[in-house]
Each structure stands twice: as structure tokens, then as C-alpha cells.
């Protein structure tokens, strides 16, 4: 987890839109971080 995103999740109380807003833009060289943040957003937002 990136420290910034984790702090954002705690501050907003796991709002899905708040989590998605913190996901970095996919640029090709950051796929692993992007995918991890996306997965975390859906897990914390309880989206199946």
C-alpha cells in the first residue's frame, strides 16, 4: 500500500469514490501500483 492512499482510506471511511480518486493514473510504467490500488479500492468499497 502506498502511505498516501492508506491515509486517504482512513480519513474518508472507505468511500468507494474517495478510494478511486486516490488511484494514480495508469501510465504503463506503474501498472503494479495502479492494479494494487484499484484492487484495494474495490475491496474496501465492498464491491464484488
N, C-alpha and C positions, 0 to 999 in steps of 0.2 A: 504494500500500500504506500502511496505517496503521503507524506505527513500533511500536506495541504488538503488533500481530498478527505482524509480521515477526520481532520478538524472540521471541515465543512459538513460532513455527515453528522457529527455530534452536535454541531451548532444548530442545524436545521431539523434535527429529529427525524432523519431518514426520509425526507420528502423526495419522491422519485424525480421530480423536476429539478430540485436543488442538486441532487446527485448527478443528473445528466448534464447540468450546466457546468459542473466541475470537470467533466471528462475532456481531456485535451483533444484538439483537432487531429484527426488521423492524417499523417503526412508521409507515411511509407516507412520512415526510419524509426517510428515509435509505436509499431504495431503491438508489441508485447505489453507496454504500459497502457495503451488505449484499450486493448482487449480486457486486461485485468480490471481497469476502472469501470468499463462497461458491465462486465460480469458482476462486479461488486454493487453497482447501482441497481441492477435487477434483483440481486439477492436481498439487498437492504430494502428495496421497494416492494418486496414480496410479490414480484411478477413472475408468473410461470411461463 
